[in-house]
């Protein structure tokens, strides 16, 4: 069998595998929808559309970050996690998530429905 007949299928498979790896790498982390969206209402970072893709805006300071399209969700998750480490606290005793303001005072409480939500908040936001 000629090497030219093997070359095209081999390159096709190679590029297909490379595309799948890049696709999986760009996917954001799985989140528990109910509790994530409740907490995100208080997150100062929002995604804003622009002509070149998406930018991340801090609504408190007005600072904009313009990561590449492949990295935008990773950067957004990183910023959300950093915000959550200092503002999201969890109480195992009463099963409630507390969202603190910048002065570390409890402002909002969100009840947790199940153990999955508790584990998600604990691992994603690093809440204690």
C-alpha positions in Angstrom: 0.0 0.0 0.0 1.3 3.4 -1.0 2.1 5.9 1.7 0.2 8.6 -0.1 -3.1 6.6 0.5 -2.4 6.4 4.2 -1.3 10.0 4.6 -4.7 11.6 4.0 -6.7 9.4 6.5 -3.9 9.7 9.1 -3.9 13.5 8.8 -7.7 13.6 9.0 -7.7 11.5 12.2 -4.9 13.6 13.7 -6.6 16.9 13.1 -9.9 15.5 14.3 -8.3 14.3 17.6 -6.5 17.7 18.0 -9.9 19.5 17.5 -11.6 17.3 20.1 -8.8 18.0 22.6 -9.0 21.7 22.1 -12.8 21.6 22.3 -12.8 19.8 25.7 -10.1 22.0 27.0 -12.2 25.2 26.2 -15.3 23.9 27.9 -16.2 25.5 31.3 -16.5 23.5 34.5 -19.8 21.8 35.3 -21.9 23.8 37.7 -25.0 23.1 39.8 -27.4 25.4 38.0 -29.8 26.6 40.7 -27.2 27.7 43.3 -24.7 28.9 40.7 -27.2 31.3 39.1 -28.4 32.5 42.5 -24.9 33.3 43.6 -24.0 34.8 40.2 -26.6 37.5 40.7 -24.2 39.1 43.2 -21.0 38.5 41.3 -19.5 41.8 40.1 -18.1 40.2 36.9 -20.3 40.0 33.8 -19.7 39.0 30.2 -20.2 41.7 27.6 -20.4 41.2 23.9 -18.0 43.0 21.7 -17.2 42.7 18.0 -14.2 40.4 18.5 -16.0 38.1 21.0 -16.6 38.5 24.7 -15.0 40.8 27.3 -15.3 40.5 31.1 -16.4 43.6 32.9 -16.1 44.3 36.7 -19.3 46.2 37.4 -17.8 47.8 40.6 -14.6 49.2 39.1 -15.6 49.3 35.4 -12.4 47.5 34.5 -12.6 45.4 31.3 -10.6 42.3 30.5 -10.4 41.1 26.9 -9.1 37.5 26.9 -8.9 35.4 23.8 -12.1 33.6 22.7 -10.6 30.3 23.7 -9.8 31.5 27.2 -12.8 33.8 28.1 -14.8 31.2 30.1 -11.7 30.0 32.0 -10.8 33.6 32.9 -14.4 34.3 33.9 -14.5 31.2 36.1 -11.1 32.1 37.7 -12.4 35.6 38.5 -15.7 34.3 39.9 -13.8 31.8 42.1 -11.5 34.5 43.4 -14.5 36.7 44.2 -16.3 33.7 45.8 -13.4 32.8 48.1 -13.7 36.1 49.8 -17.4 36.7 49.6 -19.2 33.3 49.7 -19.4 31.5 53.0 -21.3 28.3 53.7 -22.9 27.1 56.9 -23.2 23.4 57.2 -25.3 23.6 60.4 -28.3 25.3 58.8 -27.5 24.5 55.1 -27.3 28.1 54.0 -24.9 30.0 51.7 -24.1 33.5 52.9 -22.9 36.1 50.4 -20.9 38.9 52.2 -20.3 42.4 51.0 -16.8 43.9 50.7 -16.9 44.7 54.5 -17.3 41.0 55.2 -20.8 41.5 56.6 -23.5 38.9 55.8 -25.9 40.5 53.4 -27.7 37.6 51.5 -28.5 34.1 52.5 -29.5 31.3 50.0 -30.7 28.0 51.3 -29.1 24.8 49.9 -31.5 22.2 48.7 -29.2 19.1 48.6 -25.8 17.7 49.2 -24.7 18.3 45.6 -25.2 22.0 45.9 -23.3 22.0 49.2 -20.3 20.2 47.6 -20.4 22.4 44.5 -20.2 25.6 46.6 -17.5 24.1 48.8 -15.3 23.0 45.9 -16.1 25.7 43.3 -15.9 28.8 45.5 -13.7 27.3 48.2 -16.3 28.3 50.8 -15.9 27.3 54.3 
